[in-house]
Amino acid sequence: MVEGNLAHRLANLHVASFHLELPLLGSPNRTAPGTSFSSIFFTPGVKVKFSLPLLSPFLSVGGGLAHFSTGTNVGGSSTTGAFQVGGAVR
């Protein structure tokens, strides 16, 4: 599995900052009993980071595309919409 994330700060309001996120996640070749497949996800979004005295929580939301492909020609491939949401406290 390969993952990458690029983020750029759009605005800093001291209490919170807003970032443009460009996450990419790919699995070039995965195997399961009886089949193999690959997948790639690209879901650009917005991240909001909060600046609190002891904690630094953030929320992220975005949408984009997911592509799945089987290792054989039987199943072919499929591209569909994808949605991501997440958050954490540091």
C-alpha positions in Angstrom: 0.0 0.0 0.0 1.3 3.5 -0.9 -0.1 6.7 0.6 0.8 10.3 0.2 -0.8 13.6 1.4 -0.1 17.2 0.3 -1.6 20.0 2.3 -1.5 23.8 1.8 -2.6 26.4 4.3 -5.3 28.6 2.9 -6.0 30.8 5.9 -4.9 31.2 9.5 -7.4 32.7 11.9 -5.3 32.1 15.0 -8.1 30.0 16.6 -8.3 27.8 13.5 -6.5 27.3 10.3 -7.9 26.0 7.0 -5.9 23.8 4.7 -6.4 22.3 1.2 -5.6 18.5 1.3 -4.7 16.3 -1.6 -4.6 12.7 -0.3 -3.7 9.8 -2.6 -3.9 6.1 -1.5 -3.1 3.2 -3.7 -2.7 -0.5 -3.5 -1.0 -1.7 -6.6 -1.6 -5.4 -6.2 -3.5 -7.2 -3.4 -4.4 -10.8 -3.2 -7.3 -12.6 -1.5 -8.2 -16.2 -1.8 -9.1 -16.8 -5.4 -8.6 -13.3 -6.7 -6.3 -10.3 -7.0 -7.1 -6.7 -7.4 -5.7 -3.1 -7.2 -7.2 0.1 -6.1 -6.5 3.8 -6.0 -8.3 6.6 -4.1 -8.0 10.4 -4.6 -10.2 12.5 -2.4 -9.2 16.2 -2.3 -10.7 18.0 0.7 -10.5 20.7 3.4 -8.8 20.3 6.8 -9.6 22.5 9.7 -7.0 22.6 12.5 -7.9 24.2 15.8 -5.4 25.9 18.0 -6.3 25.2 21.7 -4.0 25.7 24.6 -3.3 22.0 25.4 -4.8 20.2 22.4 -4.6 20.5 18.6 -7.7 18.7 17.2 -8.4 18.7 13.5 -11.3 17.7 11.2 -11.0 16.7 7.5 -13.6 16.1 4.8 -13.4 15.6 1.1 -14.6 13.8 -1.9 -13.2 12.4 -5.1 -12.7 9.2 -7.0 -12.0 5.5 -6.3 -10.8 3.1 -9.0 -10.8 -0.7 -8.6 -9.3 -3.2 -11.0 -9.2 -7.0 -10.9 -6.1 -8.9 -11.8 -8.1 -10.8 -14.5 -10.2 -9.5 -17.4 -13.3 -11.3 -16.0 -14.2 -8.5 -13.5 -12.7 -5.6 -15.4 -12.4 -2.3 -13.6 -14.7 0.2 -12.0 -14.4 3.9 -11.1 -16.9 5.5 -8.6 -17.2 8.5 -6.3 -15.5 8.4 -2.9 -16.0 10.4 0.3 -13.6 10.7 3.2 -14.0 12.2 6.7 -11.6 12.1 9.6 -10.2 13.8 12.6 -7.8 13.4 15.5 -6.4 15.1 18.5 -2.7 15.8 19.0 
